[in-house]
């Protein structure tokens, strides 16, 4: 069980930038998701908060808080405009259907 303080902190992190990605440096799915956002969709890094959980002392707590918030245990754990997207498979599916472009349109317009 994660403290309410940690959950509130994670909510603040999610709201900090237009896109939030909880990631791990060694995760190939995280690399694929970040590659999609930065290379394929040309999202500026200034619009994205990427947390490498395995390099953070509170990374385990952050991942547990994300699980309490959205029911997803795995990384990448992606939010766009405070909306939980899911993981890499979900991101790639949104890209294939054109929905990702629609979600990113207001972000890329600024």
FENRAUR-V900698 format. One line per field, one symbol per residue. ss: DSSP state (~ for helix, > for strand, _ for the rest). burial: 1 if it has 24 or more other ideal C-beta (glycine too) atoms within 12 Angstrom, else 0. A space follows every 10 residues. Layout:
ss: ???
burial: ???
//
This chain:
ss: ___~~~~~~~ ~~~~~~__>> >>>____~~~ ~~~~~~~~~~ ____~~~>>> >>~~~___~~ ~~~~~~~~~~ ______>>>> __>>>>_~~~ ~~~~~~~_~~ ~~~~~~~~~_
burial: 0000010001 0011001111 1111001011 0111011000 1010001111 1010000010 1110111011 0101111111 0001111101 1101100001 0011001000
//
